[in-house]
């Protein structure tokens, strides 16, 4: 029974190089990935990197002042948090101030300006049918900008870019083009400004002469405003659509795929932003469509969307398009070929990853219960955070130096193993934090730095537990190599229990807290997991290798494993069992 056990023990002792090679390969791979991605430093939070602070004020709507209440404000905060973080801006802070203000702090970064723009875009999201559209310019109306009516390969030769197309999610685009019979803009405006009402529907409606005259006057007025509209003028553009209800036709502006301002006449809203259950950007490699935006509707929204797309598909361009309108701006204007009845849709066109994610983010988080205006914008400097970071790093360096001095004085040669383990743990922590920035939007803030400093003590504690177990075995009279192997199972249990408690505390803290405290909890949990990895794959195998060196194996007085210095009383193993009685007669 003893022979197989010894064989397994010998095998385990003879292959520590595999574990060391594995962790060194992991460090090399992480370091290579860090340099390959171009992110060689961790992302910093707003307290360390600075950023932008935006104050938004809730604007009461006429006759509905009571809408500004705690419930709606909290809902707005939740939606803004998801909207900003959906852009990849981590560590953004969104909180209420007083009764009708919301403060948004956005860290400095690649998406901070974009986040500012979308946070300020706080009106409701609508899907409106397009009645007319053309490129807008300061010198009057330009020529209409047509939408393609065939498949992507059938676009007119003079067309520079694709117009986005809405199709059933996962379905192929049909080859049939929409019908060429359309309706004039004036007729569309008269028919409740919807380009989808059929002749039979209008016959059934039988509007009175006075109503028809009023509709004609409104249509004529809207067309005059449309002819004069210049979307390149920011002041004019900001006033478009003011005071227009969702049930009324309106004018709107938006940029097309070539960066030109486009002006629109839009019909009444057919689908509300609250009817969108989920939207996301997807890279469609199977059909070759590139980046697309998929939408899932609620039950009621799916029915309304099927109705409007079914009517739009009967019209010619541009009245087979619907505009996605947010804060009076058209963010996309896809066209349809057929009714989309599956409760979901896919918008494809000339998207890149960023534009697809922007549109999906707007669709997902575009509807707020209140309207807000941007009250003030200020720049937050990182000077104070930089001073605090410097003080924190100095404190961490002092703590690390004290730990190293203690290890040198008490463990002597074993301190070499402990210091190497700390360096490996630091390398893993740094590279992983640098890579987590672009992957999960992790940003390093001051509490996270504190968590990393606390982790030094957790890691050092694991080394001490193992070293003391080995020294206990030597005190019992064992030589170093068997002492290292026999001490490991007991030390391993203690280390795992200790790290489990630390990780559990970090997980609970991460779940029940918000904001910067989550950074502390996340860093603490991450470094606790890395402590287990380092002890198992580096510290223990390295000590196994060092136990074969004469300096440690022979118990040099500076090795930290000197039997005399440890008070060993060999051979203690022989005194554990009482000696058998000796028969004096036989002797």
VEXNULO-773710 format. One record per residue: y negated, x negated, z negated of N, C-alpha, C in turn; residue in one letter. Coordinates in steps of 0.001 Angstrom, whole numbers, plus 500000, padded with zeros to 6 digits. Layout:
// VEXNULO-773710
YXZYXZYXZa/...
***
This chain:
// VEXNULO-773710
501205499171500000500000500000500000498740499133500000x/498830497975499390497653497121499272497335496399500562x/498371496122501366498144495308502569497236495987503581x/497444497288503942496551497936504898495120497982504393x/494949498201503093493612498281502523492888496962502695x/493606495859502444493008494544502610492676494304504071x/493530494790504964493277494615506393492019495340506829x/491856496561506333490654497308506686489423496636506107x/489551496142504906488417495466504284488049494218505046x/489037493465505448488772492249506202488142492563507539x/488631493655508155488068494053509447486615494448509305x/486303495198508226484930495624508006484017494443507760x/484554493427507038483746492262506743483545491386507979x/484478491427508906484421490505510035483557491001511184x/483038492242511114482277492792512233480891493295511831x/480194492618510936478835493074510611477870492839511762x/478237491909512660477358491614513786477128492814514681x/478098493741514752477930494923515596476776495789515101x/476723496004513797475635496820513234474294496150513435x/474242494841513217472984494122513409472551494177514872x/473506494005515779473168494076517199472656495462517574x/473261496517516996472860497884517310471417498138516905x/471042497733515683469674498019515230468659497148515956x/469032495928516305468111495074517059467905495614518480x/468977496152519082468840496776520407467924498005520319x/468081498777519238467234499959519056465767499559518937x/465485498501518180464100498037518041463557497578519389x/464380496831520121463941496355521438463673497525522392x/464550498539522356464370499699523234463107500476522875x/462877500677521573461680501394521147460412500628521502x/460465499302521314459298498488521654459038498518523156x/460111498423523954459957498506525397459404499849525835x/459912500928525226459387502250525556457931502405525171x/457554501788524059456158501859523609455227501198524625x/455597499998525096454758499307526065454817499984527437x/455983500504527799456117501165529102455275502443529172x/455178503150528048454398504389528028452903504138527950x/452528502910527614451110502590527485450510502980526159x/451327503513525253450847503922523928451323502885522915x/450535501824522770450949500716521900450429500854520482x/449643501871520228449157502129518875449338503606518559x/449559503957517310449690505376516950448393506133517209x/448526507402517543447345508252517673446732508471516301x/445419508538516261444704508693515000444145510096514871x/444140510608513637443576511916513368442063511867513352x/441440513031513125439986513118513193439316512308512092x/439982512145510936439369511385509854439351509889510137x/440189509421511062440229508005511408439602507716512768x/439730508636513701439249508387515055437955509107515375x/437526510043514518436367510849514847436745511985515780x/435761512762516192436053513875517085434893514836517163x/435213516089517403434198517124517615434407518267516641x/433326518729516045433364519880515144432582521019515784x/433247522165515948432652523319516625432555524483515643x/431404525112515586431216526307514772431124527512515691x/432036528452515522432065529678516324431672530860515442x/430794531696515971430332532866515223430856534136515876x/431452534992515082431946536269515601430776537169515962x/430828537748517155429745538615517639430212540064517547x/429527540899516779429960542300516671429689543059517959x/430637543883518350430458544724519526429754546015519118x/428990546564520023428224547775519738429151548905519299x/428842549456518147429636550563517626430933550157516967x/431205548855516880432478548411516283432231547205515370x/431177547277514564430837546169513671431898545937512619x/432648546983512267433677546844511231434854545984511683x/434901545645512989436011544829513479435990543420512903x/434817542966512463434723541627511854435184541740510408x/436448541549510198437035541620508857438017540471508680x/438542540346507470439409539211507148440664539197508013x/441238540344508268442474540402509059442252539863510466x/441204540345511128440926539896512489440505538425512527x/439773537978511522439366536571511482440588535670511303x/441505536064510431442721535266510241443570535249511512x/443621536392512199444355536442513460443722535521514494x/442409535510514548441704534629515488441971533160515174x/441992532814513880442281531430513480443677531026513929x/444643531922513725446020531625514120446131531406515631x/445480532261516419445554532133517876444857530859518333x/443715530528517718443000529307518100443820528058517777x/444500528069516640445349526929516287446430526722517345x/447092527813517745448137527701518756447554527296520102x/446365527791520417445746527465521692445397525981521757x/444799525446520690444401524037520686445626523137520664x/446570523428519783447761522589519692448640522729520933x/448543523865521628449276524014522880448789523064523956x/447568522546523789447033521561524729447465520152524392x/448190519978523292448597518632522917447605517945522012x/446693518688521381445736518106520457446262518326519049x/446871517293518489447457517425517164446398517166516096x/446680517620514883445808517453513730444487518204513886x/444405519145514800443201519971514890443144520891513679x/441943521079513137441752521937511980440963523172512395x/441499524335512090440826525596512376440803526402511086x/439605526741510621439505527463509362438262528343509361x/438310529409508569437162530309508475436127529732507525x/434887530121507763433782529746506877432901530973506706x/432881531475505490432131532697505267432823533893505880x/432038534893506223432607536148506718432835536143508220x/431962535483508985432029535624510438431987534308511195x/432301533180510546432297531880511223433674531236511175x/433991530513512217435221529720512277434836528291512634x/435348527326511867435093525909512108436333525305512765x/436134524643513898437228523991514622436916522500514698x/437774521673514106437629520221514166438690519669515117x/438255519033516195439159518526517224439084517006517236x/440204516310516984440171514843517016439823514316518397x/439232513155518405438912512498519656440209512126520369x/440320512437521644441539512140522394441405512597523827x/442479512453524559442434512750525991442180514224526266x/442583515111525361442446516541525620441392517201524737x/440594516413524027439654517003523078438584517827523787x/438028517341524905437018518095525623437598519369526218x/438803519273526718439465520446527277439733521472526191x/440132520998525010440370521901523897439079522586523472x/437990521835523457436704522428523107436359523565524059x/436600523333525357436287524354526354437113525613526134x/438401525427525837439269526594525691439082527287524353x/438702526537523311438433527180522027437210528072522144x/436213527616522874435028528429523070435265529627523954x/436349529626524706436699530743525578437464531757524759x/436737532690524148437366533518523132437447534999523486x/437002535402524681437090536819525031438513537199525395x/438699538487525657440038538956525972440430538607527403x/441719538586527618442292538229528918442663539510529670x/442312539565530960442609540736531768443201540315533112x/444043541191533653444533541063535022443818542147535841x/442977541729536792442203542677537600442553542503539073x/442633543571539832442866543438541278441630542879541977x/441845542053542968440750541464543745440384542414544878x/439097542737544981438602543580546076438004542711547174x/437234541712546766436646540798547747436409539459547073x/436453538407547868436184537074547332435750536151548454x/434882535222548127434443534213549074433871533032548309x/433773531906548991433192530716548381431720530975548130x/431256530632546932429879530899546553429029529663546770x/427799529866547245426874528763547450425463529213547212x/424579528273547043423192528608546743422471529223547923x/423000529060549117422303529539550308422838530866550803x/423279531713549895423784533008550312425270533018550416x/425819534099550930427259534262551002427832533339552043x/428985532785551700429708531941552639430799532761553267x/431508532136554161432593532846554824433713533114553871x/434399534247554017435484534572553092436554533493553095x/437159533342551923438250532372551792439559533113551806x/440300533061552899441502533879553016442629533360552151x/443524534285551820444753533913551139445854533853552169x/446802532946552039447900532889552992448768534117552877x/449270534595553984450103535787553973451530535508554350x/451830534290554725453194533938555062453791533039554017x/454896532450554331455511531492553433454683530234553428x/454888529304552459454082528106552405454060527335553701x/455116527387554462455139526648555715454380527345556829x/453978528618556576453297529383557608451791529426557420x/451219528561556591449794528595556298449007528221557544x/447817528790557684446977528396558806446684526916558759x/446553526319559935446380524874559988445088524428559354x/444089525278559308442804524879558743442740525010557243x/443755525530556621443737525759555171444148524505554444x/443311524117553463443526522827552814444554522906551711x/444557523977550958445454524045549801446130525401549743x/447168525489548919447904526741548761447157527663547815x/447179528959548095446734529964547144447922530283546250x/447746530316544915448888530607544044449540531937544400x/450864531984544259451613533191544577452403533626543359x/452412534937543099453200535493542007454468536101542568x/455611535690542014456909536224542428457721536528541192x/458841537248541381459778537438540277460280536086539832x/460360535870538519460772534575538000462188534253538455x/462331533108539078463635532651539513464032533137540893x/463220534003541522463584534509542847462913533681543922x/463489533733545112462888533027546239461803533895546851x/460832533253547483459761534002548122460302534696549361x/460048535984549529460531536677550708459819536187551949x/460492536279553074459919535779554310458983536775554972x/459100538055554620458251539058555261456838538945554757x/455895539067555642454489539025555254454016540421554902x/452947540546554091452444541868553737451864542567554958x/451697543864554812451166544631555939449735544230556220x/449351544409557453448014543991557860446983545080557679x/447416546303557328446464547385557151445809547237555785x/444489547155555787443766546990554526442739548075554347x/441943547920553350440903548896553032439590548174552926x/438556548689553419437243548074553338436805548001551888x/435896547062551625435436546877550248434764548133549720x/433949548761550541433244549963550085434221551069549738x/435222551279550575436225552306550299436972551995549015x/437283550720548799438006550344547599437188550617546354x/435885550338546429435032550591545268434863552080545008x/434808552850546079434689554293545888435933554869545223x/437088554317545554438349554825545005438601554190543648x/437641554371542731437742553808541379437870552301541399x/437390551679542463437360550217542587438726549593542537x/439773550323542906441105549734542979441534549658544422x/441961548481544883442356548358546274443738548894546542x/444326549584545544445716549959545692445941551451545851x/444921552247545713445115553690545804445428554082547232x/446484554791547413446887555207548759446049556397549211x/446168556712550501445411557844551030445829559141550370x/447127559318550139447600560548549497447084560665548082x/446989559514547380446462559557546016445018560007546024x/444244559501547007442839559889547047442695561360547442x/443606561832548270443542563243548661443818564147547467x/444778563715546630445105564513545445443951564533544461x/443213563379544395442133563288543419441016564268543747x/440722564486545088439706565429545570438425565331544758x/437724564192544781436513564045543987435412564974544495x/434563565438543609433447566316543976432409565524544746x/431556566217545527430533565512546303429615564674545425x/429256565235544247428365564475543372429035563214542857x/430339563321542530431062562154542054431189561116543146x/431456561605544378431565560679545493430245559967545737x/429144560747545618427846560124545816427551559073544773x/427948559351543492427726558370542434428551557129542644x/429806557328543082430675556179543332430131555335544465x/429593556029545497429036555292546634427832554473546208x/426980555083545343425801554357544867426201553144544043x/427197553322543150427662552209542332428272551120543193x/429046551533544214429664550563545101428615549783545866x/427578550488546332426521549827547089425762548839546211x/425507549236544966424793548353544033425613547099543726x/426922547296543521427780546162543196427865545203544377x/427889545756545598427936544901546783426640544110546953x/425525544729546617424253544013546687424241542852545683x/424709543123544463424766542069543460425714540953543884x/426792541349544508427780540364544978427190539464546060x/426406540075546965425811539298548053424820538272547509x/424128538605546419423130537710545848423720536723544826x/424945536961544401425532536151543327425726534705543771x/425238533797542957425420532363543191426153531764541991x/427457531550542144428271531058541029428047529582540728x/427340528883541613427058527474541333425948527316540303x/425220528395540025424153528378539026424742528763537675x/424710527836536712425350528065535417424731529240534678x/423399529396534766422735530493534065423150531832534646x/423175531906535983423606533139536637425072533433536329x/425873532389536345427313532542536112427605533059534708x/426822532599533720427087533016532342426765534479532106x/425906535056532957425523536459532783426422537419533547x/427330536899534359428203537762535163429147538538534257x/429216539834534467430174540652533728429739541073532345x/428519540713531933428059541102530596427987542623530471x/428569543142529411428510544567529131429415545435529979x/430218544836530841431115545616531703432404545911530949x/432805547155530942434041547536530259435257547190531111x/436409547146530452437643546823531168437982547871532211x/437512549091531992437842550179532931436900550248534105x/435945549324534217434964549347535300435167548151536215x/434793548292537498434807547121538384433725546143537957x/433866544889538355432925543876537897432872542724538895x/431905541859538690431805540610539431432328539488538547x/432798538427539155433320537293538390433215536027539226x/433313534903538540433277533592539189434489532776538759x/434866531834539601435970530936539267436045529824540285x/436687528735539921436827527603540832438152527680541569x/438127527384542858439367527357543619440011525975543519x/441132525790544189441895524560544065441162523346544622x/440110523577545455439332522465545987438126522140545140x/437990522829543987436871522570543100435604523311543466x/435673524235544444434502525009544854434409526280544017x/433163526703543756432969527964543046433239529128543994x/434016530079543511434392531263544260433823532471543535x/433283533432544284432810534660543641433701535826544048x/433791536801543160434753537891543318434097539232543015x/434602540273543707434470541652543238435851542059542750x/435918542501541509437212542822540890437250544276540467x/438414544881540586438604546247540146438820546335538647x/438994547543538116439244547709536681440512546978536246x/440528546587534987441679545859534447442912546746534463x/443979546217535013445239546953535078446215546505533991x/446131545227533585447023544677532557446154543879531592x/446431544033530311445686543324529271446426542057528869x/445689541088528340446320539853527902447351540057526810x/447185541125526023448166541398524969449501541859525536x/449531542196526837450783542605527465451667541419527838x/451112540193527745451895538986528030452589538543526746x/453896538503526786454664538103525607454739536587525483x/454961535893526601455088534434526569454811533887527956x/454184532716528002453957532022529276454167530538529056x/454735529871530035454963528436529909454967527767531282x/454606526494531290454624525690532514456020525123532707x/456548525244533916457916524824534218457901524003535509x/458637522892535499458793522096536707460003522630537468x/459748523288538591460802523924539393461269522935540459x/462331522213540162462835521202541102463837521785542092x/464455522914541747465491523478542630464900524031543917x/463803524778543790463195525372544976462148524466545617x/461824523364544932460813522468545466459405522983545303x/459217523994544453457889524580544270456998523725543385x/457562522698542733456769521864541841456492522584540530x/455314522352539979454951522988538703454577524448538920x/455180525311538131454898526740538197454622527253536787x/454103528466536726453826529127535446454655530399535376x/455510530491534377456339531686534204455726532574533128x/455797533881533342455251534859532404456332535871532038x/456452536163530761457304537244530280456400538307529664x/456563539551530105455718540651529633456430541455528547x/455642542161527779456207543150526870456759544305527697x/457445545218527040458026546346527780456945547148528503x/455887547496527765454802548252528382454060547429529422x/453857546163529148453170545301530095453959545093531366x/455282545005531251456115544841532432456010546030533363x/455935547222532785455815548431533619454460548468534323x/453394548152533586452057548155534197451945547086535283x/452551545937535027452480544853536005453270545218537265x/454403545900537093455186546336538251454400547341539086x/453670548239538410452886549244539132451783548599539962x/451019547684539342449874547115540055450332546181541174x/451388545404540936451838544501542007452459545287543154x/453096546401542849453642547238543912452554547786544811x/451401548159544228450290548671545022449595547541545781x/449427546405545117448734545288545772449515544761546971x/450836544780546872451666544231547950451493544987549265x/450950546215549219450760547009550442449478546628551177x/448644545817550542447329545520551103447310544170551805x/446278543966552607446110542689553255445205541800552402x/445156540531552735444356539572552001442868539900552141x/442074539798551084442439539291549759442821540383548774x/442970541633549268443238542733548357444706542832547955x/445490541796548294446847541707547753446902540682546614x/445732540319546091445645539359544983445260540070543697x/445653539492542576445114539917541286444507538696540614x/443406538915539906442694537821539249443029537821537760x/443325536651537237443516536473535801442161536040535244x/441526536939534482440137536751534066440077536492532565x/439446535395532202439272535036530794437808534702530574x/437168535475529668435740535285529392434888535431530646x/435268536327531539434501536543532749434760535540533844x/435560534507533566435896533503534575437290533758535124x/437439533621536429438745533763537059439459532423536956x/440553532387536198441290531141536012442404530988537048x/442804532078537681443788532020538759443741533340539509x/444070533302540822444034534529541626445237534578542565x/446455534649542033447643534650542893447756535932543711x/448442535828544852448709537000545673450176537391545516x/450501538620545888451868539131545760452331539660547106x/453647539601547319454256540130548544455019541424548279x/455459541597547021456272542759546700456078543094545224x/456519544283544826456409544692543427457277543787542552x/456728543348541431457446542480540503457894543344539331x/459159543712539362459664544751538450460558544222537351x/460756542944537247461726542424536285461193542188534893x/459913542536534645459341542263533332458919540818533169x/459024540047534255458573538661534218458102538282535623x/457390537173535690456864536721536979456677535221536944x/456596534656538122456375533223538254455211533003539217x/454209532249538770453059531935539606453252530531540147x/453338530403541450453515529101542079452349528845543017x/452078527595543271450974527235544136450681525754544024x/449435525403544183449040524000544187448782523534542754x/449791523607541886449649523218540486450109521778540290x/449425521066539387449999519857538808450377520182537370x/450902519218536653451376519493535306450259519997534404x/449082519354534491447984519721533606447471521120533896x/447252521446535185446723522761535520447724523866535194x/449023523588535362450035524590535008450061524822533508x/449968523759532724449964523912531272448701524619530789x/447559524331531438446316525005531059446427526512531276x/446931526912532449447054528336532740448050529000531797x/449179528348531544450170528912530622449588529064529228x/448783528098528813448167528162527493447191529334527400x/446415529535528451445480530661528464446214531991528436x/447307532075529195448073533325529216448734533605527883x/449190532553527208449897532731525940448949533088524802x/447778532453524773446891532591523615445498533063524020x/445422533858525087444107534213525599443459535407524931x/444217536234524238443653537466523702443305537305522232x/442029537501521902441581537446520518441068538821520106x/441188539141518828440724540463518389439211540572518330x/438489539442518417437038539433518317436447538573519431x/435175538784519678434439537937520612433621536933519808x/433627535672520246432910534621519527431922533945520458x/430880533409519872429958532553520607429870531206519903x/429628530178520679429540528820520144428198528651519460x/428211528520518142426980528433517367426445527001517315x/427331526024517127426894524624517067428060523709517378x/427744522537517897428733521510518199428196520183517676x/428994519477516910428558518188516364429683517168516510x/429286515929516567430242514828516695430547514253515319x/431829514115515017432265513554513735432580512078513944x/431911511226513192432162509787513315433337509391512440x/433952508282512804435119507790512060434736506719511048x/433419506564510767432985505477509887433573505633508491x/433450506839507908433962507052506553435472506903506523x/436145507500507513437599507378507557438033505943507754x/437266505186508561437602503783508775437520502978507497x/436493503250506683436373502548505402437529502903504476x/437894504194504466439002504614503620440322504026504104x/440482503955505430441695503349505978441775501876505591x/440645501185505686440622499768505313440999499589503852x/440438500462502989440774500382501566442250500695501337x/442768501676502064444183502014501921445096500897502374x/444734500260503493445555499144503983445506497963503021x/444352497721502427444261496641501436445150496948500237x/445099498216499790445952498611498664447424498467499030x/447783498864500267449165498715500700449586497265500776x/448686496400501259449001494970501343449193494365499955x/448346494782499003448486494282497628449815494740497038x/450151496023497255451427496528496740452612495806497359x/452546495569498673453634494858499346453751493434498831x/452600492780498621452626491406498101453248491357496717x/452929492335495868453512492362494521455018492573494585x/455463493441495518456899493660495675457597492372496108x/456991491648497059457583490397497545457630489350496434x/456552489251495647456528488283494539457616488610493526x/457758489883493216458811490289492268460191489928492800x/460417490197494091461724489887494675461988488386494655x/460970487584494936461153486116494934461448485592493541x/460765486122492560460954485626491193462281486088490597x/462682487316490897463862487865490241465134487671491058x/465021487844492397466222487774493237466323486476494043x/465273485699494069465268484378494705465783484442496144x/466968483895496422467470483866497792467700485243498383x/468053486201497544468253487569498043466952488174498565x/465809487624498088464524488134498557464377487944500068x/465025486907500625464990486675502071465567487881502819x/466678488418502317467292489589502945466399490817502788x/465813490966501599464951492123501355463709492091502243x/463091490931502391461878490820503195462182491101504662x/463303490563505170463692490856506552463932492354506744x/464542492986505751464790494433505849463483495210505879x/462501494779505059461200495439505070460515495284506426x/460642494103507024460045493878508342460693494763509403x/462013494894509345462717495760510297462277497212510116x/462173497638508851461725499008508579460309499234509088x/459428498229508909458046498357509388458010498430510914x/458847497621511589458870497641513059459338498996513578x/460378499552512970460872500867513394459823501944513150x/459182501903511980458174502918511648457010502873512628x/456530501677512927455366501538513805455678502019515224x/456785501555515780457103501936517158457371503430517284x/458056503999516305458342505436516367457054506244516253x/456141505840515356454870506557515231454055506458516512x/454083505288517156453350505128518412453921506035519505x/455248506200519525455884507037520542455778508524520220x/455670508867518935455571510277518566454227510879518955x/453202510023519147451896510533519556451962511296520859x/452433510668521962452487511402523233453635512389523342x/454669512269522490455840513151522632455696514438521832x/455344514336520546455200515556519733453798515704519173x/452848514914519713451437515020519330451187514638517873x/451990513719517345451776513251515984450529512380515925x/449678512634514945448460511841514767448438511280513349x/448112510021513242448117509329511957446789509566511254x/446845510191510081445639510386509289445784509659507954x/444782509785507100444796509044505835445975509428504932x/446281510728504763447472511059503962448753510484504549x/448859510427505877450050509838506491450148508355506163x/449013507666506143449014506251505742449491506116504302x/449062507030503434449525507012502036451035507209501963x/451559508101502813453004508305502837453750507049503235x/453195506292504197453832505040504617453804504002503498x/452712503985502724452615503034501612453617503383500519x/453744504684500219454728505114499215456135504735499658x/456382504748500965457715504438501488458129503001501201x/457161502091500989457504500710500661458323500670499379x/457897501448498386458629501487497123460007502100497270x/460123503155498113461427503790498323462400502809498967x/461908502076499973462766501113500673463173499974499742x/462231499435498987462543498350498057463534498809496988x/463437500051496574464346500576495560465786500572496058x/465994500883497349467351500869497903467938499469497890x/467130498459498211467624497078498172468022496692496751x/467174497065495801467426496688494403468710497315493900x/468963498589494277470197499253493845471413498476494344x/471394498075495601472539497370496167472685495977495551x/471581495245495421471644493901494861472187493922493437x/471784494912492647472244494984491263473728495327491192x/474197496148492122475638496442492153476434495179492459x/475938494386493408476625493129493738476623492202492534x/475510492081491850475418491195490682476322491682489551x/476473493009489425477397493539488415478832493096488704x/479206493134489987480550492705490366480754491220490071x/479743490416490291479847488980489987479965488758488488x/479253489540487710479354489430486250480769489743485772x/481478490564486530482848490914486147483852489863486608x/483360488774487205484231487654487533484692487585488961x/484142488415489870484564488366491263483725487359492036x/484296486806493080483541485937493983482653486797494864x/481745486149495596480683486901496272481206487835497357x/482090487373498237482505488200499369483179489505498939x/484159489477498036484682490777497573483676491568496759x/482753490886496077481731491600495291480816492408496213x/480458491832497370479598492535498314480269493814498820x/481573493722499115482279494896499648482573495931498574x/482912495485497375483238496442496302481975497124495775x/480848496445495843479604497038495337479037498085496297x/479377497963497572478767498832498576479058500322498385x/480298500769498127480527502218497987479711502847496859x/479620502166495707478841502730494602477348502712494914x/476874501618495500475453501543495851475117502570496929x/476020502759497871475794503696498966475587505115498439x/476411505525497501476263506874496939474910507033496264x/474526506033495482473246506112494767472070506154495742x/472122505327496786471035505292497770470922506623498509x/472061507180498907472033508451499636471481509584498779x/471891509636497522471388510687496629469883510539496429x/469425509306496194468001509062495980467184509418497213x/467651508998498386466912509299499616466962510783499960x/468068511436499622468153512875499873467107513628499060x/466934513230497803465933513888496951464533513664497513x/464245512431497957462923512135498533462700512928499817x/463724512990500674463584513723501925463418515213501674x/464157515753500693464033517175500369462621517492499881x/462073516622499041460707516836498560459718516799499715x/459911515856500646459022515767501806459138517006502681x/460359517510502891460563518688503734459903519926503121x/460089520110501823459470521262501144457951521167501223x/457422519968500999455975519772501059455448520056502460x/456196519659503485455774519891504869455755521386505186x/456715522131504657456830523550504975455755524376504275x/455482524073503008454603524933502206453139524532502292x/452813523412502942451419522986503029450922523082504469x/449636522889504636449015522904505958448064521723506059x/447632521451507296446608520441507512447073519028507245x/446206518255506612446443516826506448447611516523505529x/447890517393504557448993517127503636450321517078504388x/450416517816505478451625517765506286451846516377506872x/450747515664507154450879514292507644451536513388506618x/451170513556505347451807512788504265453287513108504183x/453609514418504214455003514833504085455828514348505277x/455273514438506478456014514013507667456312512518507607x/455318511717507263455514510265507196456516509898506115x/456425510566504972457356510289503878458788510615504298x/458977511758504953460318512121505407460850511168506462x/459981510761507395460403509842508447460818508492507875x/460022507928506992460343506620506416461568506686505510x/461810507841504897463017507991504076464265507931504951x/464230508609506089465362508538507020465558507112507544x/464450506444507846464555505068508341465099504132507268x/464844504429506001465389503618504924466911503643504949x/467490504825505170468947504933505257469464504111506434x/468782504221507582469203503482508777469161501978508524x/468089501493507913467921500053507694468951499530506703x/469176500256505619470130499786504608471544499740505175x/471914500769505944473283500844506463473513499866507619x/472544499747508508472760498971509730472174497567509685x/471376497257508654470784495921508614471028495203507287x/470615495836506178470692495138504895472128494796504519x/473011495795504568474402495553504164475105494563505106x/475027494731506450475660493741507327475082492339507163x/473774492239506940473168490914506775473656490247505497x/473782491032504422474293490457503175475752490034503335x/476517490782504123477903490391504403477956489049505116x/477076488830506069477026487547506772476563486432505849x/475529486720505046475012485675504147476025485285503091x/476935486220502734477951485911501721478931484851502207x/478974484603503507479857483584504062479199482207504074x/477907482151503789477197480876503771477390480195502419x/477588478894502432477829478184501158476710478374500148x/475474478471500627474343478613499705474526479832498804x/474971480949499395475194482160498609476611482206498039x/477599481835498848478997481958498427479303481082497215x/478710479896497152478961478979496030478072479250494836x/477226480274494932476408480663493779475341479655493439x/474610479155494450473510478233494187472517478886493228x/471904478047492374471043478616491332469802479303491923x/469427478959493183468297479618493816468741480760494755x/470030481062494736470509482132495610470290483515495019x/470088483552493694469995484846493019471353485405492664x/472418484656492984473791485111492717474572484055491947x/473889483265491153474517482225490345475287482876489198x/476620482713489148477407483356488079476934482974486681x/476573481701486467476098481293485141474781481979484802x/473883482011485795472602482671485558472753484155485305x/473803484761485847474036486190485653474836486494484395x/475297485426483705476062485645482473477483486074482704x/478077485610483821479467485977484114480406485276483142x/481499485934482768482504485378481865483874485437482534x/484086484580483475485385484607484175486477484113483256x/487726484533483430488115485559484402488272486895483724x/487237487756483754487284489047483087488375489949483633x/488703489777484915489721490653485515491065490497484819x/491357489285484287492663489053483652492733489647482252x/491589489949481661491599490472480292491568491998480258x/491539492618481444491495494084481457492813494682480996x/493944494038481369495252494563480968495790493736479804x/496283494369478745496829493594477621498070492809478045x/498195491613477537499345490757477879500631491334477308x/501741491191478040503051491694477591503518490882476383x/504172491495475370504660490760474178505716489717474566x/505661488588473920506574487478474212507710487481473200x/508939487412473700510122487352472836510306485896472404x/510066485627471137510125484244470640511541483697470697x/512526484555470565513899484070470613514209483565472014x/513814484379473043514060483931474408513289482657474708x/512079482582474155511292481368474376512003480170473778x/
***
